[in-house]
Structures are given as C-alpha cells and as structure tokens.
Amino acid sequence: MIDFSLLGAVFLGVVLLIVLILRFKIQAFIALLMASILVGVLSGMEPLTIVKTVQEGMGNTLGFVAVVVGLGGIFGAILEHSGGAEALASKLLSKFGIERSPWALMLTGFIVAIPVFFEVAFIILVPMIYALQKKTKKPILLYGIPLLAGLAITHTFIPPTPGPVAVADILKADLGWVILFGFIAGIPTAILCGPILGKYISKRIPVSGIASNDIIKPEQKGLPSVGIIVSIIAIPIVLIVINTIINSPLVGEELVSKNLKGWLGMIGHPFSALIIANLIAWYTLGIRRGFTKQQLLDISTKSMAPAGIIILITGAGGVFKQMLVNTGAGEMLANYFADKGVSILLFAFLSAALVRVLQGSATVAMITAAGLTAPLLMDSISEPQKALLVIAVASGASIMSHVNDSGFWLVGKYLGLTEKQTFKSWTLMTTLLALIGFSCSFVLSLFF
C-alpha cells in the first residue's frame, strides 16, 4: 500500500536537491543534507531523530569511502606526476601503429582512468591526440572519441575510482564483484563507444582540431617503464578480486583454512590493497625516479582536495539513504515495486539518468540514485546482483552529458568543437555508453 504523504516527501526532497544545485548554485554536499532533512520533516520524523539520522548516515558511509577514496586519490596523483599515463600511451601507440592508434588510445584511457581522475587523465593525454591529428591530417574525433570512451568507462564502472566505490558502499556491494562486472560490461562498451563510434562520427563531423605547438614528447622526459605502471595499477585490483573469490562459496575450508582466509581477506581488503599499491608507487615511481620525500608529500597532500569533495558528497548521499530507511519510505517503495513487478535494476538506472540529465553532475546522480535504490534491496539479493546494481546506477549517471556538465565544456574546448559538434559527438557517446552499460548489466543479471 502506497503512503502518498511519504511518497510526496521523497519527491519533494529530490526536487529541492535539483533546485538548490541548479537555481541557487548551492554546493551538492549542503544540498543533499537539506534535501534529506526535508524528507525527514515532511514524513513526520521527530526533530532530534532527524539529527541522529544525519549523523548515522554520514558515519556509516564515510567509514569505508573516506579511506578508499583518499588512498585512491594519492595513488592516482603519484601515477600522474611520474608521467606514467604518458609512458603507457606512448608505448601502446608505438606497438599498435598509426592505423590502429584509435584502439591504442581507447586502451590507454581504459587503464589510466582506473587510478587517475577523468579530467586529469584527459588533460594529460590530449597532447597525444593533437600529435596524431597533426601527423595523419585525419579528423581529431577519430582519436578523441576512443580516448574519451576508455577514460569515461573505467572512471564510471571500475573501482577504485570514487564513483563506483561510493555507490558500492551505499548499496553494500562487494568491490571484487563490482570490478569483475565493471570489466565485463566495460570492454564491449569501450569497443563500441570508442574506435567503432569514433570512426563513424569522424566521417560525419569534419573537425580539423587544434594545432598545438606544445606537444608533449614522452620519449624526451625519461618516463617510467610501462611494465611497472601496469603492474602497479593491477596490484590493488588483483588483490581485491582474489579476496572476493577466496571468500565466496566457490572456495571451501577444505581448500583454504579459516585462519588463512582471514589473513588473505585482510591483505585483499581495499584498505590494505591500496596501501600496498601506494607504498610500491611511492618508492618505484617516486624515490627511485628522483623525487624527494618532500615532493611526494606535497603531491599526496594536494591530491586530498578533490578527494575531500567527493568524500563529503558521498557522506551526504549516505544521509539521504538513511533518511529513506528510517522514515520507512524505502520499505514502502520496495514493496510497491515488488508488487508491480518493476525491476530494481531498471529503477536504479532511470533514477540515476533522470538526476544526471537534470543537474549535470555524474557523481551527484550516482550518489542520489544509490540513496534511492539502497532501501529497496531485499535480504535475498545476492552479492553479484548488488554489484550489477552498481553498474546500472553508474550507467544511468553517465547518460547524455550536455551543457550543465563540466565535462561537456572540457571536451569541446580541448578538441576544438562547437557546442553543436560536442552534442553530436561527446553527448552521443555518453548516451550510447549508458545504454550499452545498462544492457550488459541486464544480460548479466539473467545469469547471476
């Protein structure tokens, strides 16, 4: 039975969130807290209970997310300043050759965006696009779209990037399963949205691009070994996935003792895995390559600024989720959707897509949709199903980047596109990415 007053409270909370961000330009952290409090007030919750719910939601969420996002931010910053992204791009381009360079750029973006923020990785790698365009005289979108697709997909689907980490925590999904399904959904999505779409678009949107006279030439900078870069990026991913496999029903105590499982579980926990990766990166990409300890400290400290914003927004998203749980709105919606036979996977995707289109930020869309979806989860839902919900939310939050998204202007500026051309290329690519990503999560849900 639907309680329309409770449903109205949730609806007005979401409306307030969007109005505060769009109309009044209120920071998303404060907007999410205000929307959460409004839901509590309109649902008839006691004043002091509202305050306790805010504290509960924030505390429960930040206990995990703050550590993972903080460690991931430092890890990515060390990789960025060491020149690892440029080294990887240069090596792949030399191996693939000019003709297959769009595939090399897609793969570069796919790997680099795992530890490095999307915007930072794009700015680091965009000189590669300029250089190729200048050398081949081919449309810049032939190279730009594959790189953007690789960057966008792993930044959205694969931990330890902040978005999927935050959603996984709010939905209580295992990061190992999220990583596994992120790769399974991400690879075909990257191929279709990258080289294939790039080839199609480049023939229909003739853009000469920006002739840059300041091309970064990796071979002149003494960049680190590509093997080391790939190995360091792989360390936390492999450890987390191994931990998930060992602690799954597939591995019984006859194969691995309970005591050994405990130790392996600690080493493969995202906290430990990222600490190990950070220490190795600190030494191999920092100390051994001539960075002073003070320089590494400065790099680590500066990386905390963007990480801090994401941590606070994620915490506020946890408050929104907790408010839905404590008011009973989540349980009411869960029962309603179950009675009507509505897929929670579809609800997760559509709610993220709606918030994304309305207010632009993929991070806010992911966290808001995760907050709406988490209270709908039944006890019977499995770990793989929770992970697929993370992919569905991430897909929805990627859809239709347009003028209210900073990424829209960043891509247009650096690739020399008009607003119309950015719509016909970048916006199209993000929409296709979202639809293919969700389709993959839906197909996988039929088997898990």
Sequence and secondary structure as in RCSB ss.txt:
>XXXX:A:sequence
MIDFSLLGAVFLGVVLLIVLILRFKIQAFIALLMASILVGVLSGMEPLTIVKTVQEGMGNTLGFVAVVVGLGGIF
GAILEHSGGAEALASKLLSKFGIERSPWALMLTGFIVAIPVFFEVAFIILVPMIYALQKKTKKPILLYGIPLLAG
LAITHTFIPPTPGPVAVADILKADLGWVILFGFIAGIPTAILCGPILGKYISKRIPVSGIASNDIIKPEQKGLPS
VGIIVSIIAIPIVLIVINTIINSPLVGEELVSKNLKGWLGMIGHPFSALIIANLIAWYTLGIRRGFTKQQLLDIS
TKSMAPAGIIILITGAGGVFKQMLVNTGAGEMLANYFADKGVSILLFAFLSAALVRVLQGSATVAMITAAGLTAP
LLMDSISEPQKALLVIAVASGASIMSHVNDSGFWLVGKYLGLTEKQTFKSWTLMTTLLALIGFSCSFVLSLFF
>XXXX:A:secstr
   HHHHHHHHHHHHHHHHHHHTS   HHHHHHHHHHHHHHHTT  HHHHHHHHHHHHHHHHHHHHHHHHHHHHH
HHHHHHHTHHHHHHHHHHHHHTTTTHHHHHHHHHHHHTTTS HHHHHHHHHHHHHHHHHHH   THHHHHHHHHH
HHHHHHHSTTSHHHHHHHHHHT  HHHHHHHHHHHHHHHHHIIIIIHHHHHHHHS       S    GGGTT   
HHHHHHHHHHHHHHHHHHHHHTSTTS TTTS HHHHHHHHHHTSHHHHHHHHHHHHIIIIIGGGT  HHHHHHHH
HHHHHHHHHHHHHHHHHHHHHHHHHHHTHHHHHHHHHHHHT  HHHHHHHHHHHHHHHH  HHHHHHHHHHHHGG
G  TT  HHHHHHHHHHHHHHTTS   TTSHHHHHHHHHHT  HHHHIIIIIHHHHHHHHHHHHHHHHHHTT 
